[in-house]
Amino acid sequence: MKTKIEKPGDRHRAGSVQMKVWVPDDLKNEFASLCAVQGLCASVVLRGLLTAYVERASGARHGQAAQR
């Protein structure tokens, strides 16, 4: 009997949803290429970018200076 081993970034974990966005082909291709060259998973990088944005925007909303 095989057991599925879930990785920390597994896209099908409970509480996760899929987002669809439209981006220009060249932007998507360059992003994917840069992630590959750096040995990074594009979805992990995108989650990190979303997290950083939410943290920064939440701080600004609560009267804190935006971090640069």
TAVEN-V647539 format. One record per backbone hydrogen bond with DSSP energy under -0.5 kcal/mol. NH is the residue of the N-H (numbers start at 1). CO is the residue of the C=O. E is the energy in kcal/mol with one decimal. If there is no record, write none. Layout:
nh->(NH;NH)
co->(CO;CO)
e->(E;E)
//
This chain:
nh->(6;10;13;16;23;28;29;30;31;32;33;34;35;36;37;38;39;40;44;45;46;47;48;49;50;51;52;53;54;55;56;57;58;59;60;61;62;63;64)
co->(4;7;10;13;21;24;25;26;27;28;29;30;31;32;33;34;36;35;41;41;42;43;44;45;46;47;48;49;50;51;52;53;54;55;56;57;58;60;59)
e->(-0.7;-2.2;-1.3;-1.6;-0.6;-2.3;-2.8;-2.3;-2.5;-2.6;-2.3;-2.6;-2.4;-2.3;-2.6;-1.8;-1.2;-3.3;-0.6;-2.0;-2.6;-2.3;-2.0;-2.3;-2.5;-2.5;-2.5;-2.2;-2.5;-2.5;-2.4;-3.2;-2.6;-1.9;-2.1;-2.1;-1.3;-1.4;-2.8)
//
